[in-house]
């Protein structure tokens, strides 16, 4: 018996949006963490793994949303952009580890 992650993420994201209201200028961190048990070909360039990308509201201490990332299928940047669109968070400040994402998305 497995868990359908897409279904779980959809339900969780809807619940989080309905349960936690963010005020303007609140900080949200976005980061991805790989799931160790999913790593394949760890010593090669074709390494494959699954990550969970989450949006965390610092002042509320809550996860606002999450998405799955399979690194051979999509990039973390595309996953983050999609997650930001799905969550429809307005007026918040996002903090991302990927500086390249900030430069190509917001400064171009």
N, CA, C and O atoms as a GROMACS GRO file, in nm:
protein
  432
    1UNK      N    1   0.085  -0.116   0.000
    1UNK     CA    2   0.000   0.000   0.000
    1UNK      C    3   0.090   0.123   0.000
    1UNK      O    4   0.179   0.136   0.085
    2UNK      N    5   0.068   0.214  -0.095
    2UNK     CA    6   0.147   0.335  -0.105
    2UNK      C    7   0.059   0.458  -0.088
    2UNK      O    8  -0.064   0.450  -0.083
    3UNK      N    9   0.125   0.570  -0.080
    3UNK     CA   10   0.056   0.698  -0.068
    3UNK      C   11   0.072   0.773  -0.199
    3UNK      O   12   0.183   0.785  -0.251
    4UNK      N   13  -0.037   0.822  -0.254
    4UNK     CA   14  -0.033   0.905  -0.374
    4UNK      C   15   0.012   1.045  -0.331
    4UNK      O   16  -0.068   1.122  -0.278
    5UNK      N   17   0.140   1.076  -0.354
    5UNK     CA   18   0.193   1.202  -0.303
    5UNK      C   19   0.123   1.323  -0.362
    5UNK      O   20   0.098   1.420  -0.291
    6UNK      N   21   0.091   1.320  -0.491
    6UNK     CA   22   0.024   1.434  -0.554
    6UNK      C   23  -0.110   1.463  -0.487
    6UNK      O   24  -0.145   1.578  -0.463
    7UNK      N   25  -0.184   1.358  -0.457
    7UNK     CA   26  -0.313   1.375  -0.389
    7UNK      C   27  -0.293   1.429  -0.247
    7UNK      O   28  -0.364   1.520  -0.204
    8UNK      N   29  -0.196   1.371  -0.176
    8UNK     CA   30  -0.165   1.417  -0.041
    8UNK      C   31  -0.123   1.565  -0.042
    8UNK      O   32  -0.169   1.643   0.041
    9UNK      N   33  -0.036   1.603  -0.136
    9UNK     CA   34   0.011   1.742  -0.144
    9UNK      C   35  -0.104   1.837  -0.175
    9UNK      O   36  -0.112   1.945  -0.118
   10UNK      N   37  -0.192   1.798  -0.265
   10UNK     CA   38  -0.307   1.882  -0.299
   10UNK      C   39  -0.395   1.906  -0.177
   10UNK      O   40  -0.433   2.019  -0.149
   11UNK      N   41  -0.427   1.801  -0.106
   11UNK     CA   42  -0.511   1.813   0.015
   11UNK      C   43  -0.440   1.896   0.121
   11UNK      O   44  -0.501   1.984   0.182
   12UNK      N   45  -0.311   1.868   0.143
   12UNK     CA   46  -0.235   1.943   0.243
   12UNK      C   47  -0.229   2.091   0.206
   12UNK      O   48  -0.252   2.176   0.292
   13UNK      N   49  -0.197   2.122   0.081
   13UNK     CA   50  -0.185   2.261   0.039
   13UNK      C   51  -0.318   2.335   0.055
   13UNK      O   52  -0.319   2.451   0.097
   14UNK      N   53  -0.428   2.271   0.021
   14UNK     CA   54  -0.560   2.333   0.039
   14UNK      C   55  -0.588   2.358   0.187
   14UNK      O   56  -0.637   2.464   0.224
   15UNK      N   57  -0.557   2.260   0.271
   15UNK     CA   58  -0.578   2.276   0.414
   15UNK      C   59  -0.492   2.390   0.469
   15UNK      O   60  -0.542   2.473   0.545
   16UNK      N   61  -0.366   2.394   0.432
   16UNK     CA   62  -0.275   2.497   0.482
   16UNK      C   63  -0.323   2.636   0.442
   16UNK      O   64  -0.321   2.728   0.524
   17UNK      N   65  -0.366   2.652   0.319
   17UNK     CA   66  -0.415   2.782   0.273
   17UNK      C   67  -0.540   2.825   0.349
   17UNK      O   68  -0.556   2.942   0.381
   18UNK      N   69  -0.627   2.731   0.377
   18UNK     CA   70  -0.750   2.763   0.448
   18UNK      C   71  -0.726   2.787   0.597
   18UNK      O   72  -0.799   2.863   0.660
   19UNK      N   73  -0.624   2.723   0.653
   19UNK     CA   74  -0.601   2.727   0.798
   19UNK      C   75  -0.510   2.839   0.844
   19UNK      O   76  -0.524   2.887   0.957
   20UNK      N   77  -0.417   2.881   0.761
   20UNK     CA   78  -0.317   2.980   0.802
   20UNK      C   79  -0.321   3.098   0.707
   20UNK      O   80  -0.297   3.084   0.587
   21UNK      N   81  -0.351   3.212   0.760
   21UNK     CA   82  -0.352   3.335   0.680
   21UNK      C   83  -0.224   3.413   0.707
   21UNK      O   84  -0.186   3.435   0.822
   22UNK      N   85  -0.159   3.453   0.600
   22UNK     CA   86  -0.036   3.530   0.612
   22UNK      C   87  -0.063   3.677   0.586
   22UNK      O   88  -0.143   3.714   0.499
   23UNK      N   89   0.004   3.760   0.661
   23UNK     CA   90  -0.006   3.904   0.642
   23UNK      C   91   0.101   3.948   0.542
   23UNK      O   92   0.197   3.876   0.516
   24UNK      N   93   0.082   4.069   0.487
   24UNK     CA   94   0.181   4.124   0.394
   24UNK      C   95   0.318   4.129   0.459
   24UNK      O   96   0.331   4.153   0.579
   25UNK      N   97   0.417   4.107   0.380
   25UNK     CA   98   0.559   4.115   0.416
   25UNK      C   99   0.606   4.004   0.510
   25UNK      O  100   0.718   4.013   0.562
   26UNK      N  101   0.526   3.901   0.534
   26UNK     CA  102   0.576   3.789   0.613
   26UNK      C  103   0.672   3.708   0.527
   26UNK      O  104   0.656   3.697   0.405
   27UNK      N  105   0.774   3.652   0.593
   27UNK     CA  106   0.878   3.577   0.524
   27UNK      C  107   0.840   3.430   0.511
   27UNK      O  108   0.792   3.368   0.605
   28UNK      N  109   0.863   3.377   0.390
   28UNK     CA  110   0.845   3.235   0.364
   28UNK      C  111   0.973   3.180   0.302
   28UNK      O  112   1.020   3.230   0.200
   29UNK      N  113   1.028   3.078   0.364
   29UNK     CA  114   1.145   3.012   0.309
   29UNK      C  115   1.102   2.898   0.218
   29UNK      O  116   1.007   2.826   0.247
   30UNK      N  117   1.174   2.882   0.108
   30UNK     CA  118   1.147   2.772   0.016
   30UNK      C  119   1.274   2.691   0.002
   30UNK      O  120   1.381   2.745  -0.026
   31UNK      N  121   1.262   2.561   0.021
   31UNK     CA  122   1.379   2.475   0.011
   31UNK      C  123   1.336   2.333  -0.023
   31UNK      O  124   1.223   2.292   0.005
   32UNK      N  125   1.426   2.260  -0.084
   32UNK     CA  126   1.400   2.121  -0.117
   32UNK      C  127   1.495   2.030  -0.041
   32UNK      O  128   1.612   2.063  -0.022
   33UNK      N  129   1.445   1.918   0.001
   33UNK     CA  130   1.526   1.818   0.071
   33UNK      C  131   1.505   1.683   0.004
   33UNK      O  132   1.392   1.639  -0.016
   34UNK      N  133   1.616   1.617  -0.030
   34UNK     CA  134   1.605   1.487  -0.096
   34UNK      C  135   1.565   1.380   0.006
   34UNK      O  136   1.595   1.390   0.125
   35UNK      N  137   1.499   1.280  -0.044
   35UNK     CA  138   1.458   1.166   0.037
   35UNK      C  139   1.563   1.056   0.014
   35UNK      O  140   1.571   0.999  -0.094
   36UNK      N  141   1.640   1.029   0.116
   36UNK     CA  142   1.757   0.942   0.104
   36UNK      C  143   1.725   0.807   0.039
   36UNK      O  144   1.802   0.759  -0.044
   37UNK      N  145   1.617   0.747   0.076
   37UNK     CA  146   1.584   0.615   0.025
   37UNK      C  147   1.550   0.612  -0.123
   37UNK      O  148   1.532   0.504  -0.179
   38UNK      N  149   1.540   0.727  -0.188
   38UNK     CA  150   1.505   0.731  -0.330
   38UNK      C  151   1.625   0.748  -0.422
   38UNK      O  152   1.609   0.746  -0.544
   39UNK      N  153   1.745   0.766  -0.368
   39UNK     CA  154   1.865   0.793  -0.448
   39UNK      C  155   1.904   0.668  -0.528
   39UNK      O  156   1.915   0.558  -0.474
   40UNK      N  157   1.924   0.690  -0.660
   40UNK     CA  158   1.972   0.584  -0.749
   40UNK      C  159   2.094   0.637  -0.824
   40UNK      O  160   2.098   0.755  -0.861
   41UNK      N  161   2.191   0.552  -0.847
   41UNK     CA  162   2.315   0.590  -0.917
   41UNK      C  163   2.385   0.705  -0.847
   41UNK      O  164   2.421   0.804  -0.911
   42UNK      N  165   2.404   0.694  -0.718
   42UNK     CA  166   2.455   0.805  -0.638
   42UNK      C  167   2.595   0.852  -0.676
   42UNK      O  168   2.632   0.965  -0.646
   43UNK      N  169   2.673   0.768  -0.740
   43UNK     CA  170   2.810   0.805  -0.774
   43UNK      C  171   2.828   0.848  -0.919
   43UNK      O  172   2.941   0.862  -0.966
   44UNK      N  173   2.718   0.870  -0.990
   44UNK     CA  174   2.731   0.906  -1.132
   44UNK      C  175   2.659   1.037  -1.164
   44UNK      O  176   2.582   1.088  -1.083
   45UNK      N  177   2.686   1.089  -1.284
   45UNK     CA  178   2.620   1.212  -1.329
   45UNK      C  179   2.471   1.190  -1.352
   45UNK      O  180   2.393   1.286  -1.353
   46UNK      N  181   2.431   1.066  -1.372
   46UNK     CA  182   2.290   1.037  -1.396
   46UNK      C  183   2.216   1.006  -1.267
   46UNK      O  184   2.113   0.939  -1.267
   47UNK      N  185   2.271   1.056  -1.156
   47UNK     CA  186   2.209   1.037  -1.025
   47UNK      C  187   2.061   1.077  -1.031
   47UNK      O  188   2.025   1.178  -1.092
   48UNK      N  189   1.978   1.000  -0.968
   48UNK     CA  190   1.835   1.028  -0.965
   48UNK      C  191   1.785   1.017  -0.822
   48UNK      O  192   1.826   0.927  -0.748
   49UNK      N  193   1.696   1.107  -0.783
   49UNK     CA  194   1.638   1.104  -0.649
   49UNK      C  195   1.509   1.186  -0.648
   49UNK      O  196   1.482   1.262  -0.741
   50UNK      N  197   1.432   1.168  -0.544
   50UNK     CA  198   1.308   1.244  -0.525
   50UNK      C  199   1.330   1.339  -0.407
   50UNK      O  200   1.390   1.302  -0.306
   51UNK      N  201   1.281   1.461  -0.422
   51UNK     CA  202   1.289   1.561  -0.316
   51UNK      C  203   1.150   1.612  -0.283
   51UNK      O  204   1.057   1.601  -0.363
   52UNK      N  205   1.140   1.668  -0.164
   52UNK     CA  206   1.020   1.741  -0.125
   52UNK      C  207   1.059   1.887  -0.117
   52UNK      O  208   1.151   1.924  -0.044
   53UNK      N  209   0.989   1.970  -0.191
   53UNK     CA  210   1.010   2.115  -0.187
   53UNK      C  211   0.898   2.173  -0.103
   53UNK      O  212   0.780   2.146  -0.128
   54UNK      N  213   0.934   2.254  -0.003
   54UNK     CA  214   0.830   2.309   0.085
   54UNK      C  215   0.845   2.460   0.100
   54UNK      O  216   0.952   2.517   0.083
   55UNK      N  217   0.732   2.522   0.132
   55UNK     CA  218   0.726   2.665   0.164
   55UNK      C  219   0.694   2.674   0.313
   55UNK      O  220   0.591   2.624   0.359
   56UNK      N  221   0.783   2.738   0.388
   56UNK     CA  222   0.769   2.748   0.532
   56UNK      C  223   0.750   2.893   0.574
   56UNK      O  224   0.834   2.977   0.544
   57UNK      N  225   0.640   2.923   0.643
   57UNK     CA  226   0.612   3.058   0.693
   57UNK      C  227   0.683   3.075   0.827
   57UNK      O  228   0.641   3.018   0.928
   58UNK      N  229   0.790   3.153   0.827
   58UNK     CA  230   0.875   3.166   0.946
   58UNK      C  231   0.799   3.215   1.070
   58UNK      O  232   0.808   3.153   1.176
   59UNK      N  233   0.724   3.324   1.057
   59UNK     CA  234   0.658   3.383   1.174
   59UNK      C  235   0.546   3.296   1.227
   59UNK      O  236   0.518   3.296   1.347
   60UNK      N  237   0.484   3.222   1.140
   60UNK     CA  238   0.374   3.132   1.182
   60UNK      C  239   0.425   2.996   1.227
   60UNK      O  240   0.357   2.924   1.300
   61UNK      N  241   0.545   2.961   1.183
   61UNK     CA  242   0.600   2.830   1.217
   61UNK      C  243   0.526   2.716   1.150
   61UNK      O  244   0.512   2.608   1.207
   62UNK      N  245   0.479   2.740   1.029
   62UNK     CA  246   0.397   2.641   0.958
   62UNK      C  247   0.446   2.620   0.816
   62UNK      O  248   0.497   2.712   0.751
   63UNK      N  249   0.431   2.498   0.769
   63UNK     CA  250   0.453   2.469   0.628
   63UNK      C  251   0.326   2.511   0.554
   63UNK      O  252   0.216   2.469   0.588
   64UNK      N  253   0.344   2.593   0.452
   64UNK     CA  254   0.230   2.646   0.376
   64UNK      C  255   0.199   2.563   0.253
   64UNK      O  256   0.088   2.569   0.200
   65UNK      N  257   0.296   2.486   0.209
   65UNK     CA  258   0.274   2.404   0.091
   65UNK      C  259   0.394   2.316   0.062
   65UNK      O  260   0.505   2.341   0.110
   66UNK      N  261   0.369   2.213  -0.017
   66UNK     CA  262   0.478   2.125  -0.056
   66UNK      C  263   0.451   2.066  -0.193
   66UNK      O  264   0.338   2.058  -0.240
   67UNK      N  265   0.561   2.023  -0.254
   67UNK     CA  266   0.553   1.961  -0.386
   67UNK      C  267   0.664   1.858  -0.397
   67UNK      O  268   0.766   1.867  -0.329
   68UNK      N  269   0.643   1.762  -0.484
   68UNK     CA  270   0.743   1.658  -0.508
   68UNK      C  271   0.828   1.697  -0.627
   68UNK      O  272   0.777   1.754  -0.724
   69UNK      N  273   0.956   1.666  -0.621
   69UNK     CA  274   1.049   1.692  -0.731
   69UNK      C  275   1.125   1.564  -0.761
   69UNK      O  276   1.194   1.510  -0.674
   70UNK      N  277   1.114   1.516  -0.883
   70UNK     CA  278   1.197   1.405  -0.930
   70UNK      C  279   1.303   1.469  -1.020
   70UNK      O  280   1.271   1.517  -1.129
   71UNK      N  281   1.429   1.470  -0.976
   71UNK     CA  282   1.530   1.552  -1.042
   71UNK      C  283   1.557   1.514  -1.187
   71UNK      O  284   1.607   1.599  -1.262
   72UNK      N  285   1.528   1.394  -1.230
   72UNK     CA  286   1.548   1.357  -1.370
   72UNK      C  287   1.430   1.403  -1.458
   72UNK      O  288   1.439   1.398  -1.580
   73UNK      N  289   1.322   1.448  -1.396
   73UNK     CA  290   1.204   1.487  -1.472
   73UNK      C  291   1.184   1.638  -1.480
   73UNK      O  292   1.131   1.687  -1.579
   74UNK      N  293   1.225   1.710  -1.378
   74UNK     CA  294   1.206   1.855  -1.375
   74UNK      C  295   1.312   1.916  -1.285
   74UNK      O  296   1.384   1.846  -1.213
   75UNK      N  297   1.321   2.049  -1.290
   75UNK     CA  298   1.421   2.118  -1.207
   75UNK      C  299   1.356   2.170  -1.079
   75UNK      O  300   1.234   2.183  -1.070
   76UNK      N  301   1.441   2.200  -0.981
   76UNK     CA  302   1.391   2.260  -0.858
   76UNK      C  303   1.330   2.397  -0.887
   76UNK      O  304   1.231   2.436  -0.825
   77UNK      N  305   1.388   2.469  -0.981
   77UNK     CA  306   1.337   2.602  -1.016
   77UNK      C  307   1.195   2.592  -1.070
   77UNK      O  308   1.107   2.667  -1.027
   78UNK      N  309   1.170   2.500  -1.163
   78UNK     CA  310   1.036   2.482  -1.219
   78UNK      C  311   0.937   2.439  -1.111
   78UNK      O  312   0.823   2.483  -1.109
   79UNK      N  313   0.982   2.352  -1.022
   79UNK     CA  314   0.896   2.305  -0.913
   79UNK      C  315   0.860   2.421  -0.820
   79UNK      O  316   0.744   2.433  -0.780
   80UNK      N  317   0.957   2.505  -0.787
   80UNK     CA  318   0.933   2.621  -0.700
   80UNK      C  319   0.837   2.718  -0.767
   80UNK      O  320   0.743   2.767  -0.704
   81UNK      N  321   0.859   2.747  -0.895
   81UNK     CA  322   0.770   2.839  -0.966
   81UNK      C  323   0.627   2.786  -0.967
   81UNK      O  324   0.532   2.861  -0.944
   82UNK      N  325   0.610   2.657  -0.992
   82UNK     CA  326   0.477   2.597  -0.992
   82UNK      C  327   0.414   2.602  -0.854
   82UNK      O  328   0.296   2.634  -0.840
   83UNK      N  329   0.492   2.572  -0.751
   83UNK     CA  330   0.440   2.574  -0.613
   83UNK      C  331   0.396   2.715  -0.575
   83UNK      O  332   0.291   2.732  -0.512
   84UNK      N  333   0.473   2.816  -0.612
   84UNK     CA  334   0.437   2.955  -0.582
   84UNK      C  335   0.306   2.992  -0.652
   84UNK      O  336   0.223   3.064  -0.596
   85UNK      N  337   0.288   2.944  -0.774
   85UNK     CA  338   0.165   2.971  -0.850
   85UNK      C  339   0.046   2.902  -0.786
   85UNK      O  340  -0.060   2.963  -0.770
   86UNK      N  341   0.062   2.775  -0.751
   86UNK     CA  342  -0.047   2.696  -0.692
   86UNK      C  343  -0.092   2.756  -0.559
   86UNK      O  344  -0.212   2.763  -0.531
   87UNK      N  345   0.003   2.800  -0.477
   87UNK     CA  346  -0.032   2.850  -0.343
   87UNK      C  347  -0.094   2.989  -0.346
   87UNK      O  348  -0.163   3.028  -0.251
   88UNK      N  349  -0.072   3.064  -0.452
   88UNK     CA  350  -0.130   3.198  -0.467
   88UNK      C  351  -0.105   3.287  -0.345
   88UNK      O  352  -0.194   3.361  -0.303
   89UNK      N  353   0.015   3.281  -0.290
   89UNK     CA  354   0.050   3.367  -0.176
   89UNK      C  355   0.079   3.507  -0.226
   89UNK      O  356   0.162   3.526  -0.314
   90UNK      N  357   0.011   3.604  -0.170
   90UNK     CA  358   0.024   3.742  -0.213
   90UNK      C  359   0.089   3.826  -0.104
   90UNK      O  360   0.056   3.811   0.014
   91UNK      N  361   0.181   3.913  -0.141
   91UNK     CA  362   0.239   4.008  -0.047
   91UNK      C  363   0.341   3.951   0.050
   91UNK      O  364   0.383   4.020   0.142
   92UNK      N  365   0.382   3.826   0.030
   92UNK     CA  366   0.482   3.767   0.119
   92UNK      C  367   0.620   3.781   0.057
   92UNK      O  368   0.633   3.803  -0.063
   93UNK      N  369   0.723   3.767   0.140
   93UNK     CA  370   0.862   3.774   0.095
   93UNK      C  371   0.916   3.632   0.093
   93UNK      O  372   0.910   3.562   0.193
   94UNK      N  373   0.969   3.591  -0.021
   94UNK     CA  374   1.024   3.457  -0.033
   94UNK      C  375   1.175   3.459  -0.018
   94UNK      O  376   1.244   3.545  -0.073
   95UNK      N  377   1.224   3.365   0.058
   95UNK     CA  378   1.368   3.346   0.077
   95UNK      C  379   1.404   3.211   0.016
   95UNK      O  380   1.353   3.107   0.057
   96UNK      N  381   1.494   3.216  -0.083
   96UNK     CA  382   1.532   3.094  -0.153
   96UNK      C  383   1.682   3.075  -0.146
   96UNK      O  384   1.758   3.172  -0.147
   97UNK      N  385   1.723   2.953  -0.140
   97UNK     CA  386   1.865   2.923  -0.137
   97UNK      C  387   1.928   2.941  -0.274
   97UNK      O  388   2.045   2.978  -0.283
   98UNK      N  389   1.854   2.916  -0.379
   98UNK     CA  390   1.908   2.921  -0.514
   98UNK      C  391   1.916   3.064  -0.564
   98UNK      O  392   1.818   3.120  -0.612
   99UNK      N  393   2.033   3.124  -0.552
   99UNK     CA  394   2.054   3.260  -0.600
   99UNK      C  395   2.030   3.269  -0.750
   99UNK      O  396   1.977   3.369  -0.800
  100UNK      N  397   2.068   3.165  -0.823
  100UNK     CA  398   2.048   3.162  -0.968
  100UNK      C  399   1.901   3.180  -1.002
  100UNK      O  400   1.867   3.246  -1.100
  101UNK      N  401   1.813   3.120  -0.920
  101UNK     CA  402   1.668   3.134  -0.941
  101UNK      C  403   1.628   3.280  -0.930
  101UNK      O  404   1.552   3.330  -1.014
  102UNK      N  405   1.677   3.349  -0.828
  102UNK     CA  406   1.643   3.490  -0.809
  102UNK      C  407   1.690   3.574  -0.927
  102UNK      O  408   1.617   3.661  -0.975
  103UNK      N  409   1.812   3.549  -0.973
  103UNK     CA  410   1.867   3.628  -1.081
  103UNK      C  411   1.789   3.607  -1.212
  103UNK      O  412   1.760   3.703  -1.282
  104UNK      N  413   1.757   3.484  -1.244
  104UNK     CA  414   1.692   3.458  -1.372
  104UNK      C  415   1.544   3.486  -1.370
  104UNK      O  416   1.486   3.516  -1.475
  105UNK      N  417   1.480   3.477  -1.255
  105UNK     CA  418   1.336   3.493  -1.250
  105UNK      C  419   1.293   3.636  -1.218
  105UNK      O  420   1.203   3.690  -1.283
  106UNK      N  421   1.357   3.698  -1.120
  106UNK     CA  422   1.311   3.827  -1.073
  106UNK      C  423   1.392   3.946  -1.124
  106UNK      O  424   1.341   4.057  -1.132
  107UNK      N  425   1.518   3.923  -1.159
  107UNK     CA  426   1.602   4.035  -1.198
  107UNK      C  427   1.617   4.048  -1.349
  107UNK      O  428   1.675   4.145  -1.396
  108UNK      N  429   1.567   3.953  -1.424
  108UNK     CA  430   1.579   3.957  -1.571
  108UNK      C  431   1.467   4.038  -1.632
  108UNK      O  432   1.461   4.052  -1.754
   0.00000   0.00000   0.00000
